[in-house]
Amino acid sequence: MSDSSRDTAQGAGWGSAEPGAYKQLMPPHVRKVSWLNPRTLWAARNGVLASWFGDPTGRTRGRWVARRQSAGVPADKVFRREVPDRFSFMVIGDTGEGGESQYAAVPGFLKTGQGTEFAVITSDVIYPVGRADDYENKFFRPYRDYPAPIYAIPGNHDWYEDLGAFMRVFCADTPPPDPAPRPRPLGRAWWQALLWHRPRPADGQHLDEARKLRSDPGQQAEQPGPYWALDAGPVRLIGIDTGLLGTLDAEQGAWLREVSKGTRPKILITGSPLYVDGEHHPCPIDGGGTVDDIVRDPEHHYVAAIGGDIHNYQRYPVQVDGRTIQYIVSGGGGAFMHATHTIPRVSIGGVTERDFRCYPLRGDSLAFYSHLYARRLRLPRLGLSESEATAVIAERLGIEPGRAPGPDTRVTRRTRLVAGLLGAGGRPDRTSRVRLPVRKMYTQLFSPSSVTYTPPFFKSFLRLDVGAQEIRVRCFAATGNRPQELDPPVEDEVVIPLK
């Protein structure tokens, strides 16, 4: 097994390494997503409009679900897949940016995914707005050689065109529901409808041609709707759709409570992680209660909750009533990398730094961003070596580093200044009123501008091996370099007992 980022800097992708062969998988001309382009931001405006004028996705989702049920989908939205007594499946999140960082994860995903029964995409299948014309190069082409079905739950970006393309691809070409009633003039709903981004009339004309890239019978997948429950072997996977703003409508909340009943072990798949960046986000349900209330209920027998949306890997083993629920972030499948160096020292839900895991390591994240902005701002002294970044993160957080820095590495005024400027986290008892807004601003504004076209990319995906007694969860890394392509390193591993 190859070195991971916890073993060596080379295992993290630093240093001179042979580039991977992922570019051979890419189409000749890739239209890259630029998150600094005003046209991209304007096309993705529906999230902002929903926060201003109210989130309409619950009503729209209800019409989609009704359309699926009229086509004969069971009301419980449970489907089954026959699998061997021991089987495996893949989880990958936030995939569809279509550039180097997405395709760099594909060779390792295909290698690690050999022999798996299916895969699940946790969020944001297509960037920037879930357009049907983008599915060819951002879904069908990169995963054309994955031989098994791929299921998905939508992320907020898939909702930016009211989920039409997602439903066509994953839900048997479901025809669009009847439009919502016309709102009263000049009210909040009227302004929202006036400004709302909608798909172009000609969008998706080439979708049938794109499907040919994944046309083998074994690749075909049809799911009951944007949220669903899948029974496979001893476990039930439950995928929920958190829409534009990371919440559940009342109808979906009632369904979640119902399908969560019973003694079968369950894994939640969600577009909005419940623990992330050292914080707890329980996910409210319209009408009362939260998703995490349902997950924590001992009568529901959840063993894990896996969420996308944040473009890295994190794991929080939370003790709940004498048992452990693994709360996992798995959104590192292809989009720009969200920083991990901005995560403060973890102390939440009984989880401490000793228990917490993330990828990339905070030091690698800080080194990545420091070099990125050193190049863009033409300030060479802004760049930190991976060893310097590791050392200053360990000092700021007061933690044992995931990988030891070099023996001669010193923390200097310059390294401390750079770490502070780039929003590096700190200890909870030392978090100032200034540092928290800086960290939030960094996550929201700076991370989307981190798109880069050279390794290391710090992408990741999961493989879950399921048996009668336990589930083994492994996080694999993809750096874009050839050594990690040939032998994807394991960045984290946990065994979850089922009995």
C-alpha positions as CSV (number, residue, x, y, z in Angstrom):
1,M,0.0,0.0,0.0
2,S,1.3,3.4,-0.9
3,D,2.2,6.1,1.6
4,S,-0.6,8.4,2.6
5,S,-0.3,12.1,3.5
6,R,0.0,11.1,7.2
7,D,3.2,9.1,6.3
8,T,5.2,11.3,4.0
9,A,5.1,14.6,2.1
10,Q,5.4,12.6,-1.1
11,G,2.4,10.6,-0.1
12,A,0.5,13.9,0.1
13,G,1.5,14.7,-3.5
14,W,4.3,17.2,-2.7
15,G,7.6,17.2,-4.5
16,S,8.5,16.1,-8.0
17,A,6.2,13.3,-9.1
18,E,5.0,12.0,-12.5
19,P,1.7,13.5,-13.4
20,G,-1.2,11.1,-13.6
21,A,-2.9,9.9,-16.8
22,Y,-6.2,11.5,-15.9
23,K,-6.0,14.1,-18.7
24,Q,-6.3,11.3,-21.3
25,L,-9.9,10.8,-20.0
26,M,-10.9,14.4,-20.5
27,P,-12.6,15.7,-23.6
28,P,-10.4,17.9,-25.9
29,H,-12.1,21.1,-24.9
30,V,-13.2,21.6,-21.3
31,R,-15.3,24.6,-20.4
32,K,-13.9,25.3,-16.9
33,V,-16.1,26.7,-14.2
34,S,-14.9,30.1,-13.0
35,W,-16.4,31.1,-9.6
36,L,-15.0,34.6,-10.1
37,N,-17.0,35.1,-13.3
38,P,-20.0,37.4,-12.8
39,R,-22.0,35.4,-15.3
40,T,-21.5,32.2,-13.3
41,L,-22.5,34.0,-10.1
42,W,-25.6,35.5,-11.8
43,A,-26.6,32.1,-13.1
44,A,-26.3,30.6,-9.6
45,R,-28.4,33.3,-8.0
46,N,-31.3,31.1,-6.9
47,G,-29.7,30.3,-3.6
48,V,-29.5,34.0,-2.7
49,L,-33.1,34.6,-3.9
50,A,-34.3,31.7,-1.8
51,S,-32.7,33.2,1.3
52,W,-34.3,36.6,0.5
53,F,-37.8,35.7,-0.6
54,G,-38.3,32.2,0.8
55,D,-37.2,28.8,-0.3
56,P,-39.7,27.3,-2.9
57,T,-37.9,23.9,-3.2
58,G,-40.3,22.2,-0.9
59,R,-43.3,22.9,-3.1
60,T,-41.4,22.1,-6.3
61,R,-40.1,18.9,-4.8
62,G,-43.6,17.9,-3.8
63,R,-44.7,18.3,-7.4
64,W,-41.8,16.2,-8.6
65,V,-42.6,13.5,-6.1
66,A,-46.2,13.5,-7.0
67,R,-45.2,13.1,-10.7
68,R,-43.1,10.1,-9.8
69,Q,-45.8,8.5,-7.8
70,S,-48.3,8.9,-10.6
71,A,-45.8,6.8,-12.7
72,G,-46.1,4.0,-10.2
73,V,-43.2,4.6,-7.8
74,P,-44.1,3.2,-4.3
75,A,-45.1,5.8,-1.8
76,D,-42.4,4.7,0.7
77,K,-39.7,5.4,-2.0
78,V,-37.9,2.2,-0.9
79,F,-36.1,0.2,-3.6
80,R,-34.0,-2.9,-3.2
81,R,-30.8,-4.2,-4.7
82,E,-29.8,-7.9,-4.5
83,V,-26.2,-8.1,-3.4
84,P,-23.9,-10.9,-2.1
85,D,-23.7,-11.6,1.7
86,R,-20.6,-9.4,1.7
87,F,-20.6,-6.5,-0.7
88,S,-19.1,-3.0,-1.3
89,F,-20.2,0.3,-2.6
90,M,-18.6,3.7,-3.4
91,V,-19.5,7.2,-2.1
92,I,-18.2,10.3,-3.8
93,G,-19.4,13.9,-3.4
94,D,-19.6,17.2,-5.2
95,T,-18.2,15.8,-8.4
96,G,-19.3,17.8,-11.4
97,E,-17.0,20.7,-12.0
98,G,-15.7,19.0,-15.2
99,G,-12.1,20.2,-15.0
100,E,-8.8,18.6,-14.0
101,S,-9.7,18.2,-10.3
102,Q,-12.7,16.1,-11.2
103,Y,-11.0,13.9,-13.7
104,A,-7.9,13.5,-11.5
105,A,-10.1,11.6,-9.0
106,V,-11.5,9.2,-11.7
107,P,-8.6,6.7,-12.1
108,G,-8.3,6.0,-8.4
109,F,-12.1,5.9,-8.1
110,L,-12.3,3.2,-10.9
111,K,-9.4,1.2,-9.4
112,T,-10.8,1.3,-5.9
113,G,-14.3,0.7,-7.1
114,Q,-13.5,-2.6,-8.7
115,G,-16.0,-5.2,-7.6
116,T,-18.3,-2.7,-5.9
117,E,-22.1,-3.1,-6.4
118,F,-23.0,0.5,-6.9
119,A,-21.9,4.1,-6.2
120,V,-23.7,7.1,-4.6
121,I,-23.0,10.8,-5.3
122,T,-23.7,12.7,-2.1
123,S,-24.3,16.2,-3.5
124,D,-23.9,18.6,-6.5
125,V,-23.7,16.2,-9.4
126,I,-23.3,19.1,-11.8
127,Y,-21.8,22.6,-11.4
128,P,-22.6,25.5,-11.7
129,V,-26.4,25.2,-12.1
130,G,-27.2,21.5,-12.8
131,R,-27.7,22.1,-16.5
132,A,-28.6,19.1,-18.6
133,D,-26.1,20.0,-21.4
134,D,-23.3,19.6,-18.8
135,Y,-24.1,16.0,-17.9
136,E,-22.1,14.6,-20.8
137,N,-18.6,15.8,-19.7
138,K,-19.3,16.1,-16.0
139,F,-21.1,12.8,-15.3
140,F,-21.4,10.4,-18.2
141,R,-17.9,10.8,-19.6
142,P,-15.8,10.7,-16.4
143,Y,-17.7,7.6,-15.0
144,R,-18.3,5.8,-18.3
145,D,-16.0,2.9,-17.2
146,Y,-17.5,2.4,-13.8
147,P,-19.5,-0.8,-14.5
148,A,-22.2,-0.5,-11.8
149,P,-25.2,1.8,-11.2
150,I,-24.7,5.3,-9.8
151,Y,-27.4,6.7,-7.6
152,A,-27.4,10.3,-6.4
153,I,-29.0,12.9,-4.1
154,P,-29.1,16.5,-5.4
155,G,-27.1,19.3,-3.9
156,N,-28.0,23.0,-4.0
157,H,-26.3,23.5,-7.4
158,D,-28.5,20.8,-8.9
159,W,-31.5,22.8,-7.7
160,Y,-30.4,26.0,-9.5
161,E,-32.5,25.0,-12.5
162,D,-35.4,23.5,-10.4
163,L,-33.9,19.9,-10.5
164,G,-35.2,19.2,-14.1
165,A,-31.9,17.7,-15.4
166,F,-31.3,15.7,-12.3
167,M,-34.8,14.1,-12.6
168,R,-34.3,13.3,-16.2
169,V,-31.0,11.5,-15.6
170,F,-31.6,9.7,-12.4
171,C,-35.4,9.3,-12.2
172,A,-36.4,7.8,-15.6
173,D,-36.9,11.0,-17.6
174,T,-39.6,12.2,-15.3
175,P,-41.6,14.9,-17.2
176,P,-41.7,18.3,-15.5
177,P,-44.5,18.9,-13.1
178,D,-47.2,21.5,-13.8
179,P,-46.0,25.0,-13.1
180,A,-46.8,26.6,-9.8
181,P,-49.7,29.1,-9.7
182,R,-48.8,32.6,-10.8
183,P,-48.1,34.8,-7.8
184,R,-49.8,38.0,-6.9
185,P,-48.1,41.0,-8.5
186,L,-45.4,42.9,-6.6
187,G,-45.4,40.5,-3.6
188,R,-42.3,38.6,-2.4
189,A,-43.3,35.5,-4.5
190,W,-43.7,37.7,-7.6
191,W,-40.3,39.3,-7.3
192,Q,-38.8,35.8,-6.7
193,A,-40.5,34.4,-9.8
194,L,-39.4,37.4,-11.9
195,L,-35.7,37.0,-10.9
196,W,-35.6,33.2,-10.7
197,H,-33.1,31.4,-13.0
198,R,-34.7,28.8,-15.2
199,P,-33.3,26.3,-17.8
200,R,-33.0,27.4,-21.4
201,P,-35.7,25.9,-23.6
202,A,-33.1,24.0,-25.7
203,D,-31.2,22.6,-22.7
204,G,-30.7,18.9,-22.9
205,Q,-31.1,18.3,-26.6
206,H,-27.9,16.1,-26.7
207,L,-28.7,14.2,-23.5
208,D,-29.7,11.0,-25.3
209,E,-26.4,11.0,-27.1
210,A,-24.5,11.6,-23.8
211,R,-26.3,8.6,-22.2
212,K,-24.5,6.3,-24.7
213,L,-21.3,6.7,-22.7
214,R,-23.0,4.7,-19.8
215,S,-25.3,2.5,-21.8
216,D,-24.3,-1.0,-20.6
217,P,-27.2,-2.8,-18.9
218,G,-25.2,-3.2,-15.7
219,Q,-24.8,0.6,-15.4
220,Q,-28.4,1.4,-15.5
221,A,-30.0,3.0,-12.4
222,E,-33.4,4.3,-11.7
223,Q,-34.2,5.8,-8.3
224,P,-37.6,6.7,-6.9
225,G,-37.0,10.4,-6.7
226,P,-34.7,13.1,-5.3
227,Y,-34.9,11.3,-1.9
228,W,-35.1,7.6,-1.4
229,A,-34.2,4.6,0.7
230,L,-32.2,1.6,-0.6
231,D,-32.1,-1.8,1.0
232,A,-28.9,-3.7,0.3
233,G,-27.9,-6.7,2.3
234,P,-28.1,-6.0,6.0
235,V,-28.2,-2.2,5.7
236,R,-30.6,0.5,4.6
237,L,-29.2,3.7,2.9
238,I,-31.4,6.7,3.2
239,G,-30.8,9.6,0.9
240,I,-32.4,13.0,1.7
241,D,-32.7,16.1,-0.4
242,T,-31.9,19.3,1.5
243,G,-32.6,21.6,-1.4
244,L,-31.2,25.1,-1.8
245,L,-30.8,26.1,1.9
246,G,-30.0,22.8,3.7
247,T,-33.4,22.1,5.2
248,L,-36.1,19.5,4.8
249,D,-39.8,20.2,4.0
250,A,-42.4,18.7,6.3
251,E,-43.5,16.0,3.8
252,Q,-40.0,14.7,3.4
253,G,-39.4,14.9,7.2
254,A,-42.5,12.8,7.8
255,W,-41.2,10.3,5.2
256,L,-37.8,10.2,6.9
257,R,-39.2,9.4,10.3
258,E,-41.2,6.5,8.8
259,V,-38.4,4.9,6.8
260,S,-36.0,5.3,9.7
261,K,-38.1,2.9,11.8
262,G,-36.9,-0.7,12.4
263,T,-33.9,-2.5,13.6
264,R,-32.0,-2.6,10.2
265,P,-28.7,-0.6,10.5
266,K,-29.0,2.6,8.6
267,I,-26.7,5.1,6.9
268,L,-27.9,8.6,6.1
269,I,-26.7,10.2,2.9
270,T,-27.3,14.0,2.8
271,G,-26.2,17.0,0.9
272,S,-25.8,19.0,4.1
273,P,-23.4,17.4,6.6
274,L,-24.6,17.3,10.2
275,Y,-21.1,17.8,11.7
276,V,-18.6,19.9,9.7
277,D,-15.8,22.4,10.3
278,G,-16.0,21.7,14.1
279,E,-19.6,22.7,14.2
280,H,-23.0,20.9,14.6
281,H,-25.6,21.6,11.9
282,P,-28.6,19.3,12.8
283,C,-30.6,20.3,9.7
284,P,-34.1,21.7,10.6
285,I,-37.3,20.1,9.4
286,D,-40.2,22.4,8.5
287,G,-42.8,22.0,11.2
288,G,-40.4,21.1,14.0
289,G,-37.5,18.8,14.8
290,T,-34.3,18.1,13.0
291,V,-32.7,15.4,10.9
292,D,-30.1,14.8,13.6
293,D,-32.9,14.1,16.1
294,I,-34.0,11.2,13.9
295,V,-30.4,10.0,13.4
296,R,-29.7,10.0,17.1
297,D,-33.0,8.2,18.1
298,P,-31.7,4.7,19.3
299,E,-34.8,3.1,17.9
300,H,-33.7,4.0,14.4
301,H,-30.3,2.3,14.5
302,Y,-28.3,4.8,12.5
303,V,-24.6,3.9,12.4
304,A,-23.4,6.7,10.1
305,A,-24.4,10.0,8.5
306,I,-22.4,10.9,5.3
307,G,-22.8,14.4,3.8
308,G,-21.5,16.3,0.8
309,D,-21.5,20.0,0.0
310,I,-18.1,20.8,1.7
311,H,-15.3,19.9,-0.6
312,N,-13.0,17.8,1.6
313,Y,-13.1,14.9,4.0
314,Q,-13.9,15.0,7.7
315,R,-15.0,12.5,10.3
316,Y,-16.5,12.9,13.8
317,P,-17.2,9.8,15.9
318,V,-19.9,11.1,18.2
319,Q,-21.0,9.1,21.2
320,V,-24.8,9.0,21.5
321,D,-26.4,7.0,24.3
322,G,-23.5,4.6,24.7
323,R,-23.0,4.0,21.0
324,T,-20.9,5.7,18.3
325,I,-22.4,7.3,15.2
326,Q,-19.8,8.2,12.5
327,Y,-20.6,11.7,11.1
328,I,-18.6,12.0,7.8
329,V,-18.1,14.7,5.3
330,S,-17.3,13.3,1.8
331,G,-17.4,16.2,-0.7
332,G,-13.9,15.9,-2.2
333,G,-14.9,14.2,-5.4
334,G,-14.1,16.9,-8.0
335,A,-14.9,20.5,-7.2
336,F,-12.5,23.1,-5.8
337,M,-11.0,22.3,-2.5
338,H,-12.5,23.8,0.6
339,A,-9.8,24.6,3.1
340,T,-9.3,22.4,6.2
341,H,-6.7,24.7,7.7
342,T,-9.5,27.1,8.8
343,I,-11.0,24.4,11.0
344,P,-10.3,25.3,14.6
345,R,-9.2,22.8,17.2
346,V,-12.1,20.4,17.4
347,S,-14.0,20.0,20.7
348,I,-17.7,19.3,20.0
349,G,-20.2,16.5,20.8
350,G,-17.5,14.8,22.9
351,V,-15.2,14.6,19.8
352,T,-11.7,16.0,20.4
353,E,-8.7,16.4,18.1
354,R,-7.6,12.9,19.2
355,D,-10.7,11.5,17.5
356,F,-11.2,13.9,14.6
357,R,-9.9,13.2,11.1
358,C,-9.7,15.3,8.0
359,Y,-8.2,15.2,4.5
360,P,-6.3,17.1,3.4
361,L,-4.4,17.6,6.6
362,R,-4.6,21.2,7.8
363,G,-0.9,21.8,7.1
364,D,-1.2,20.6,3.5
365,S,-4.3,22.8,3.1
366,L,-2.4,25.9,4.4
367,A,0.6,25.1,2.2
368,F,-1.7,24.6,-0.9
369,Y,-3.4,28.0,-0.4
370,S,-0.2,29.9,0.5
371,H,1.4,28.8,-2.8
372,L,-1.8,29.5,-4.7
373,Y,-1.9,33.1,-3.5
374,A,1.8,33.6,-3.6
375,R,1.6,32.9,-7.4
376,R,-1.5,34.9,-8.0
377,L,-0.4,38.0,-6.0
378,R,3.3,37.6,-7.1
379,L,4.4,37.6,-3.5
380,P,6.9,34.7,-3.1
381,R,7.3,35.1,0.6
382,L,3.6,34.3,1.1
383,G,4.4,30.7,0.1
384,L,5.0,28.2,2.9
385,S,6.6,24.9,2.5
386,E,4.5,21.9,3.6
387,S,6.8,21.5,6.6
388,E,6.5,25.1,7.6
389,A,2.7,25.0,7.3
390,T,2.5,21.8,9.3
391,A,4.5,23.3,12.1
392,V,2.6,26.6,12.4
393,I,-0.7,24.8,12.4
394,A,0.5,22.5,15.2
395,E,1.5,25.6,17.2
396,R,-1.7,27.6,16.6
397,L,-4.0,24.7,17.5
398,G,-1.8,23.1,20.1
399,I,-2.1,19.7,18.5
400,E,0.1,16.8,17.5
401,P,0.5,17.2,13.7
402,G,-0.9,14.5,11.4
403,R,2.6,14.3,9.8
404,A,5.7,15.4,11.6
405,P,7.4,18.5,10.0
406,G,11.1,18.4,9.1
407,P,13.5,18.3,12.0
408,D,15.0,21.8,11.2
409,T,11.6,23.5,10.6
410,R,11.1,26.7,12.7
411,V,8.0,28.7,13.2
412,T,8.9,32.3,12.5
413,R,7.1,35.6,12.5
414,R,6.6,35.2,8.7
415,T,4.9,31.8,9.0
416,R,2.7,33.0,11.8
417,L,1.7,36.1,9.8
418,V,0.9,34.0,6.6
419,A,-1.1,31.5,8.7
420,G,-3.1,34.4,10.2
421,L,-3.7,36.1,6.8
422,L,-5.0,32.9,5.3
423,G,-7.5,32.2,8.1
424,A,-5.8,29.3,9.9
425,G,-7.9,28.0,12.8
426,G,-6.9,28.2,16.4
427,R,-7.9,26.9,19.8
428,P,-11.6,27.4,20.9
429,D,-10.6,29.3,24.0
430,R,-8.5,31.7,22.0
431,T,-11.0,32.3,19.1
432,S,-11.4,36.1,18.9
433,R,-14.3,38.0,17.6
434,V,-12.2,39.0,14.6
435,R,-10.8,35.6,13.7
436,L,-14.2,33.9,13.4
437,P,-15.6,36.3,10.7
438,V,-12.2,36.1,8.9
439,R,-12.5,32.3,8.8
440,K,-16.1,32.5,7.6
441,M,-15.1,35.0,4.9
442,Y,-12.2,32.8,3.9
443,T,-14.4,29.7,3.5
444,Q,-17.1,31.6,1.5
445,L,-15.0,33.9,-0.7
446,F,-11.4,32.5,-1.0
447,S,-12.1,28.8,-1.3
448,P,-14.1,29.1,-4.5
449,S,-11.1,30.9,-6.1
450,S,-8.8,28.0,-5.3
451,V,-9.4,26.2,-8.6
452,T,-6.0,25.0,-9.9
453,Y,-4.9,22.9,-12.8
454,T,-1.9,21.2,-11.4
455,P,-1.4,18.6,-8.7
456,P,-1.8,18.0,-5.8
457,F,-5.6,18.3,-5.9
458,F,-6.4,16.6,-2.6
459,K,-9.5,14.9,-3.9
460,S,-11.1,11.9,-2.0
461,F,-13.8,9.3,-2.2
462,L,-15.1,6.5,0.1
463,R,-15.3,2.7,-0.2
464,L,-17.6,0.9,2.2
465,D,-17.3,-2.8,2.6
466,V,-20.4,-4.3,4.2
467,G,-20.6,-7.6,6.1
468,A,-23.1,-9.1,8.4
469,Q,-21.2,-7.9,11.5
470,E,-19.5,-4.7,10.5
471,I,-18.9,-2.0,7.8
472,R,-15.4,-0.9,7.0
473,V,-15.2,2.7,5.7
474,R,-12.1,3.8,4.0
475,C,-11.3,7.3,2.6
476,F,-9.0,7.1,-0.4
477,A,-7.0,10.1,-1.8
478,A,-6.4,11.3,-5.3
479,T,-3.7,13.9,-5.8
480,G,-3.4,13.9,-9.6
481,N,0.0,12.3,-9.4
482,R,0.8,9.0,-11.0
483,P,1.9,7.1,-7.8
484,Q,-1.5,7.8,-6.1
485,E,-3.3,7.0,-9.3
486,L,-1.8,3.5,-9.5
487,D,-2.2,2.8,-5.8
488,P,-4.7,5.2,-4.1
489,P,-3.6,5.7,-0.5
490,V,-5.9,5.2,2.4
491,E,-6.2,8.5,4.3
492,D,-8.6,7.3,7.0
493,E,-10.3,4.0,8.0
494,V,-12.9,3.0,10.5
495,V,-14.8,-0.2,11.3
496,I,-18.4,0.2,12.3
497,P,-19.9,-2.7,14.2
498,L,-23.5,-3.6,13.2
499,K,-24.3,-5.7,16.2
